[in-house]
Amino acid sequence: MLNISRKVTCPECSGSNFWKGDPKPTDDLHCRYCSAFIAKYDDYISNLVRDEAARMLAQFVESDSEQDLATLKYALSHPEHRRASV
């Protein structure tokens, strides 16, 4: 379910960085190539969970608008197939 990769790309130089061992929530990650600050571990985990939750919700919420439009066009062009309101 949750893709817990410890690979983190530096926003400055795009270098690959990794959390080592079992980091504390307050531990900072700095790029091993350019020394730029990347993130605190707590923020990293929060963003990872938020992104994964958004991805999973999008799977269930996304609709096929072309299919929806085709269904609507069909219903409007065939009045005999419409349901009567009660």
Helices and strands as residue ranges (DSSP letters): E 7-9, E 16-18, E 28-30, E 37-40, H 41-61, H 65-77, G 79-81
